[in-house]
């Protein structure tokens, strides 16, 4: 069971709660029946799919190929790179509640400091967009503290976050050499992509929550 304690809340989040809880609603602080709850339920497909993706990617029934500890280490790292303190602390808290997670979380914090930059970087295929090519920092997590397998995953997550234009077969081969199966590699990439979406939604809804029910709802066009 994965859960966290949000200091701004009085109840605990759990993927196994009955009745079910929505992760994004909980993080943003959206109360049932509120104007923002009504707004979200007006886009029920988006809302439901976001929650289902959270459950499948973060709390899978079978985590043989990609453990929950590894998943939360990656999510914490990527959230830290994006600079969203709320969701970053959330995932670090979830990680800390798993065996060995607190120590691993301390390592992740250091890696976020070392790896955070701007971007995106990379090179387009030669052509009219070549003048937008941009070189950026590389990143290499040391296997000494977290093992070769997780180090390779974090390196790949950093690559996908900051160098999406430079995707290559070589990057996937590096993961395979570190013990990642083809299925786990796909899931890893899906997880990094989903986090970008999730953080964007949380940011937009938090802005709306702070503005109140008189907010210009056109802002939703940037969060969906």
C-alpha positions as CSV (number, residue, x, y, z in Angstrom):
1,X,0.0,0.0,0.0
2,X,1.3,3.4,-1.0
3,X,0.3,6.4,1.0
4,X,1.5,9.8,2.2
5,X,0.6,12.4,4.8
6,X,-0.1,15.8,3.4
7,X,0.4,18.5,6.0
8,X,-2.3,20.6,4.5
9,X,-4.8,17.7,4.7
10,X,-6.4,15.9,7.6
11,X,-6.7,12.5,5.9
12,X,-4.3,10.0,4.4
13,X,-4.1,9.2,0.7
14,X,-4.1,5.6,-0.3
15,X,-4.5,3.9,-3.7
16,X,-6.5,1.2,-1.7
17,X,-8.9,3.7,0.0
18,X,-12.6,2.9,0.1
19,X,-14.2,5.0,-1.3
20,X,-11.4,5.6,-3.9
21,X,-9.4,8.8,-3.7
22,X,-8.2,10.9,-6.6
23,X,-4.5,11.6,-6.4
24,X,-4.6,15.0,-8.2
25,X,-7.6,16.2,-6.3
26,X,-5.9,15.3,-3.0
27,X,-2.6,17.0,-3.9
28,X,-4.3,20.2,-5.1
29,X,-6.8,20.2,-2.2
30,X,-10.0,19.9,-4.2
31,X,-13.0,19.2,-1.9
32,X,-15.9,17.1,-3.1
33,X,-18.7,19.3,-4.4
34,X,-16.6,22.4,-4.7
35,X,-16.6,24.5,-7.8
36,X,-13.2,23.1,-8.9
37,X,-14.5,19.6,-8.3
38,X,-17.4,20.3,-10.6
39,X,-15.1,21.7,-13.1
40,X,-12.8,18.6,-13.1
41,X,-15.8,16.3,-13.3
42,X,-16.9,18.2,-16.4
43,X,-13.8,16.6,-18.0
44,X,-14.4,13.2,-16.5
45,X,-12.5,11.2,-19.1
46,X,-9.4,13.2,-18.5
47,X,-9.8,13.0,-14.8
48,X,-10.5,9.3,-14.7
49,X,-7.6,8.4,-17.1
50,X,-5.1,10.5,-15.1
51,X,-6.1,8.6,-11.9
52,X,-6.0,5.2,-13.7
53,X,-2.5,6.0,-15.0
54,X,-1.3,6.9,-11.5
55,X,-2.5,3.6,-10.2
56,X,-1.1,1.5,-13.0
57,X,2.3,3.2,-13.0
58,X,2.8,3.8,-9.3
59,X,0.9,1.0,-7.6
60,X,0.9,-2.0,-10.0
61,X,-0.2,-5.4,-8.9
62,X,2.9,-6.9,-10.5
63,X,6.1,-4.9,-10.1
64,X,8.5,-7.8,-10.9
65,X,10.2,-6.1,-13.8
66,X,10.1,-2.6,-12.3
67,X,9.8,-2.4,-8.5
68,X,7.7,0.2,-6.7
69,X,10.9,1.4,-5.0
70,X,12.5,2.0,-8.4
71,X,9.3,3.7,-9.7
72,X,9.1,6.1,-6.8
73,X,12.9,6.8,-7.0
74,X,12.3,7.8,-10.7
75,X,9.2,9.8,-10.0
76,X,10.9,11.7,-7.1
77,X,13.9,12.5,-9.3
78,X,11.8,13.7,-12.3
79,X,9.5,15.7,-10.1
80,X,12.6,17.4,-8.6
81,X,14.0,18.1,-12.0
82,X,10.7,19.9,-12.9
83,X,11.0,22.0,-9.8
84,X,7.5,21.4,-8.5
85,X,8.1,21.2,-4.7
86,X,4.7,19.9,-3.8
87,X,4.7,16.8,-6.0
88,X,8.4,16.3,-5.4
89,X,7.9,16.1,-1.6
90,X,4.9,13.9,-2.2
91,X,6.9,11.3,-4.0
92,X,9.8,11.5,-1.6
93,X,7.4,10.8,1.2
94,X,6.0,7.8,-0.6
95,X,9.5,6.5,-1.2
96,X,10.6,7.0,2.4
97,X,7.8,4.6,3.5
98,X,9.3,1.7,1.6
99,X,12.1,-0.4,2.9
100,X,15.4,1.5,2.3
101,X,13.4,4.4,0.8
102,X,14.5,7.1,3.2
103,X,18.2,6.6,2.5
104,X,17.5,6.4,-1.2
105,X,15.5,9.6,-1.0
106,X,18.5,11.4,0.4
107,X,20.5,10.3,-2.6
108,X,17.8,11.4,-4.9
109,X,17.8,14.9,-3.4
110,X,21.5,15.2,-4.1
111,X,21.0,14.0,-7.7
112,X,18.3,16.5,-8.3
113,X,20.6,19.3,-7.3
114,X,23.3,18.0,-9.6
115,X,21.0,17.3,-12.5
116,X,18.6,20.2,-12.6
117,X,19.0,22.6,-15.5
118,X,16.8,24.3,-18.1
119,X,16.4,22.9,-21.6
120,X,15.1,21.2,-23.6
121,X,18.4,20.5,-25.4
122,X,19.3,18.5,-28.4
123,X,19.7,18.6,-32.2
124,X,17.0,18.4,-34.8
125,X,17.5,16.5,-38.1
126,X,19.5,18.7,-40.4
127,X,17.2,21.2,-42.0
128,X,15.3,24.4,-41.3
129,X,15.1,23.8,-37.5
130,X,18.8,23.2,-37.2
131,X,19.3,26.8,-36.0
132,X,17.3,25.9,-32.9
133,X,19.8,23.1,-31.9
134,X,21.0,23.6,-28.3
135,X,23.7,21.9,-26.4
136,X,23.1,21.2,-22.7
137,X,24.7,19.5,-19.8
138,X,24.9,15.7,-19.6
139,X,24.1,13.8,-16.4
140,X,25.5,10.6,-14.9
141,X,24.3,9.1,-11.7
142,X,26.9,7.0,-10.0
143,X,26.1,3.3,-9.5
144,X,28.2,3.3,-6.3
145,X,25.3,4.4,-4.1
146,X,22.2,3.2,-6.0
147,X,23.4,0.3,-8.2
148,X,23.9,0.1,-11.9
149,X,20.2,-0.6,-12.7
150,X,18.7,2.4,-11.0
151,X,21.5,4.7,-12.0
152,X,20.8,3.8,-15.7
153,X,17.1,4.5,-15.1
154,X,17.8,7.9,-13.6
155,X,20.2,8.8,-16.4
156,X,17.5,7.8,-18.9
157,X,14.9,9.8,-17.1
158,X,17.2,12.9,-17.1
159,X,17.8,12.3,-20.8
160,X,14.0,12.1,-21.6
161,X,13.4,15.2,-19.5
162,X,16.1,17.5,-21.0
163,X,17.2,15.9,-24.3
164,X,14.0,14.5,-26.0
165,X,15.3,15.4,-29.4
166,X,18.3,13.1,-29.0
167,X,16.4,9.8,-28.5
168,X,18.4,7.0,-30.0
169,X,18.8,3.2,-30.0
170,X,22.0,3.5,-28.1
171,X,20.2,5.0,-25.1
172,X,17.9,2.0,-25.0
173,X,20.8,-0.4,-25.3
174,X,22.4,1.2,-22.2
175,X,19.3,0.3,-20.2
176,X,19.3,-3.2,-21.5
177,X,22.9,-3.6,-20.5
178,X,22.0,-2.5,-17.0
179,X,19.3,-5.3,-16.7
180,X,16.2,-3.5,-17.9
181,X,13.8,-5.7,-20.0
182,X,12.0,-4.3,-23.1
183,X,8.7,-4.2,-21.2
184,X,10.3,-2.3,-18.2
185,X,11.9,0.2,-20.6
186,X,8.6,1.0,-22.1
187,X,7.0,1.5,-18.7
188,X,9.9,3.7,-17.6
189,X,9.4,5.9,-20.6
190,X,5.7,6.0,-20.0
191,X,6.3,7.0,-16.4
192,X,8.5,9.9,-17.2
193,X,6.0,11.1,-19.9
194,X,3.1,10.8,-17.5
195,X,4.8,12.8,-14.8
196,X,5.2,15.7,-17.2
197,X,1.5,15.6,-17.8
198,X,0.6,15.1,-14.2
199,X,2.8,18.0,-13.0
200,X,1.3,20.3,-15.6
201,X,-2.3,19.5,-14.5
202,X,-1.5,19.9,-10.8
203,X,0.2,23.3,-11.5
204,X,-2.8,24.6,-13.6
205,X,-5.4,23.4,-11.0
206,X,-3.4,24.9,-8.2
207,X,-3.4,28.3,-10.0
208,X,-7.2,28.0,-10.4
209,X,-7.7,27.0,-6.8
210,X,-5.8,30.1,-5.7
211,X,-7.6,32.4,-8.0
212,X,-11.0,31.1,-6.9
213,X,-14.3,30.6,-8.8
214,X,-14.0,33.9,-10.6
215,X,-10.9,32.7,-12.4
216,X,-10.6,33.0,-16.2
217,X,-11.2,29.4,-17.2
218,X,-9.3,29.9,-20.4
219,X,-6.3,29.0,-18.3
220,X,-7.5,25.4,-18.6
221,X,-6.3,25.4,-22.2
222,X,-2.8,25.2,-20.9
223,X,-3.5,22.4,-18.5
224,X,-5.1,19.8,-20.7
